[in-house]
């Protein structure tokens, strides 16, 4: 993706209806909203993480994003 561009990531949690929490390893490279919309901020790589907590256990999945100028 390029700086200023957005892409939407989709998480399909089990059980359905679980709340997905999104985070970025580097908000200076790429930000992510609570809806999974990733926006490139600067050139580089960032890891986007989606996590849910079920019965006290946290489950995560990641996606590496490369942003170019």
C-alpha positions in Angstrom: 0.0 0.0 0.0 1.1 3.6 -0.3 1.1 6.5 2.1 -2.4 7.9 2.6 -4.0 4.8 1.0 -6.4 2.6 3.0 -7.1 -1.2 3.0 -9.7 -3.0 5.1 -8.8 -6.2 6.9 -11.5 -8.6 7.9 -11.5 -10.9 10.9 -14.0 -13.7 11.4 -13.9 -14.6 15.1 -15.2 -17.7 16.6 -17.6 -17.6 18.4 -19.2 -15.1 16.1 -20.0 -11.8 17.7 -16.8 -11.7 19.6 -15.2 -8.2 19.8 -12.1 -7.9 17.7 -9.4 -5.5 19.0 -7.1 -4.2 16.3 -3.6 -2.8 16.9 -0.5 -1.7 14.9 3.1 -2.4 15.8 4.0 1.0 14.5 1.4 3.8 14.2 4.0 5.9 12.5 4.0 3.4 9.6 0.4 2.3 9.6 -2.6 3.0 11.7 -5.7 0.7 12.1 -9.2 1.6 13.3 -11.6 -0.5 15.3 -13.2 -1.6 12.0 -9.9 -3.0 10.6 -9.2 -0.1 8.2 -5.5 0.2 7.8 -4.0 3.5 6.6 -0.4 4.0 5.4 1.4 6.8 7.3 5.0 6.5 6.2 7.2 4.1 4.2 8.2 1.0 6.1 6.7 -2.2 7.5 4.2 -2.7 10.4 2.4 -5.7 11.8 -1.3 -5.4 12.3 -2.8 -7.6 15.0 -6.4 -8.7 15.5 -7.2 -10.2 18.9 -10.2 -11.6 20.7 -10.6 -12.8 24.3 -12.8 -15.9 24.9 -13.2 -17.5 28.3 -10.2 -15.7 29.6 -7.9 -16.7 26.8 -6.7 -14.2 24.2 -6.3 -15.3 20.6 -4.4 -13.3 18.0 -3.7 -13.2 14.3 -1.3 -10.9 12.5 -0.8 -9.4 9.0 2.4 -7.6 7.9 1.8 -4.4 5.9 4.4 -2.8 3.7 3.9 0.9 3.0 5.7 2.7 0.2 6.1 6.4 -0.3 
